[in-house]
Amino acid sequence: MSTDNTATCWRDIADQLTPQQVARFDRQETMAMRSLEKWRQPEYGGWAPESAEDIARGFLAEARWEAAQNLTDTMINIPVPAGVREVEHWEADDTGTWTRQVHGTERTLAGFDAAIYLEGIQHRDSTVTWSLYAHVEDSEAMTSGQVRQLAAHLVEAADELDRLQ
């Protein structure tokens, strides 16, 4: 079996990417090319691409990885669980066990940096091990209304976690 390695940019393999991935690559490539001049300024610290070709090589490598992951996802062909808003690619751990991370419901607070969200690990037998996470920014004081909203979100999320398990 041979592989066609003639691609010179990520667009050459766009047919192997999802529409969301194509849109993301297009947006990020545009931003990277616009920023190329900024990166060349002496006051910019850290690593910077040397040329547009350097940027293109980086995006091509990332697109090849995404395309390979898309193929793996297709071969495993296990449905996304109900209520999941986003899924990651399938990955094998050191023991050869295949799993993928799934992102469930997220609840946020109005006017405050806080979120309650469900994350899960889906296994090859379609089961999902769910976990509940809470993120609350602690650099600002919360109002009593925000605390009540947070408490209500926690109870709702706990009820949802019980239903999922």
Summary of the structure (lengths in Angstrom):
residues: 165
radius of gyration: 21.1
end to end distance: 43.9
largest distance: 64.7
contacts: 391
relative contact order: 0.10
helix: 45%
strand: 22%
